[in-house]
Amino acid sequence: MPKPPEGSSLGHWLDYLEHIHGQTIDMGLDRVRQVADRLNLPLISGERSSPFVFTVAGTNGKGSTCATLHQLALAADLSVGLYTSPHLHHFNERVVINHDPVADADLIDAFEQVETARGDVSLTYFEFTTLAAFVLFHAANLDVWVLEIGLGGRLDAVNLVDADISILTTVDRDHQAFLGDDIEQIGREKAGVFRADQPAVLGSYELPRSVQDSARAVGAKHYPFGLEHGADADGIWWRGGRLPENALLASVPRANQASALQAFALSPFDLSLSQIEAAINQVVLPGRLQHLTVEGRRVVLDVGHNPHAARYLAQRLADESWSVVLGMLADKDVESVAEALSPIVGEWYLAGLAVPRGLSAESLAVRATAGVGQCYHSIAAALEAALDDPAGRPVLVCGSFYTVAEALEALAASDP
């Protein structure tokens, strides 16, 4: 596919990037490192005075942990770049400098630089766009980079940059085609973001043994969850601070807040307790336990798409019976997700996803509920039916980023 001509739109460029490599996911760092070196990016921590880099890996919880770190950095009056994936509505959501997503024109300029630097080196969509984010952050001369690993850790393009502090949130089974089914091996892959002599903050009591083994092997200074930082029914704590539960307003998992605060406390930056409280309560993350009221009905939207996320949702929402709007991709563990959600389900509203790898509602019914539940051709139709249900149950929308994005778009379109 030819390179987009001058004046091409961001959409044209993104379409081009989807077609320049034979595989959507191609694990390994050799190709992307070759291009990064040509771009003179600040990859090695010992060779840079700035930026200070936080890298967040994990099966679930990466987005909310990154969002918390982002707010803490802003509260400390630092310039900060936030790189996350995937996006809900617009690609620009992935690359944020300070308060704002990067503009189309700036993204296109960065794409042009990566395209020139790569020459005949083939890059995946994610590798290419990750390098573009790094180009933009480097050009902006930022104090802090907050980076979310895309998949795994050790061989992810984000892991090109040495983290000054890394966080590993959770480890569970997802992306088994690339990471395998062995939970210890998955833990080792995700722990590949740890660096010698640098802090590695662990975000859960339930991490496999391989995570701490990997930290010791590489010589990272690891901080297990529950020692210097943690969360319980009374609130959260971290090195040098504690906040009670009644001071925590954001719907961010408490373990993720505690881990982000521990990482920030280990950094060179400082905030007062009142500044910390104000910052973490400003975290808003669309599609992560997002609560809305629609037509007088409580609606919760969550992008969770694996068994670990589904178990967390079922635990958080266990006080009621829910109408569950579910749409999923074919390569996810549909059966286990549905099983984890089943204790809170009053009625299933199963919807097809008209995207690559998307399941039809009928295929979803076979895999998820053995045919139980109502089937709809779209998320919008399923959501409308759930809201019209005379039983009056609250509505949970989950199963994929695509599911939540379509639901939010449908709700926005119906809002007078």
Secondary structure, DSSP 8 states (H G I E B T S, - for coil): -----TT--HHHHHHHHTTSSS-S----SHHHHHHHHHTT----GGG-S--EEEEEE-SS-HHHHHHHHHHHHHHTT--EEEE----SS-GGGGEEETTEE--HHHHHHHHHHHHHHHTT----HHHHHHHHHHHHHHHTT-SEEEEE-SSSSTTSGGGGS--SEEEE-------HHHH-S-HHHHHHHHGGG--TTSEEEE--TT--HHHHHHHHHHT-EEE-BTTTBEEETTEEEETTEEEEGGG--S-S-HHHHHHHHHHHHHSS----HHHHHHHHTT---TTSSEEEEETTEEEEEE---SHHHHHHHHHHTTTS-EEEEE--BTTS-HHHHHHHHGGGEEEEEEE---STTB--HHHHHHHHSTT-SEEESSHHHHHHHHHH-TT---EEEES-HHHHHHHHHHHHHH--
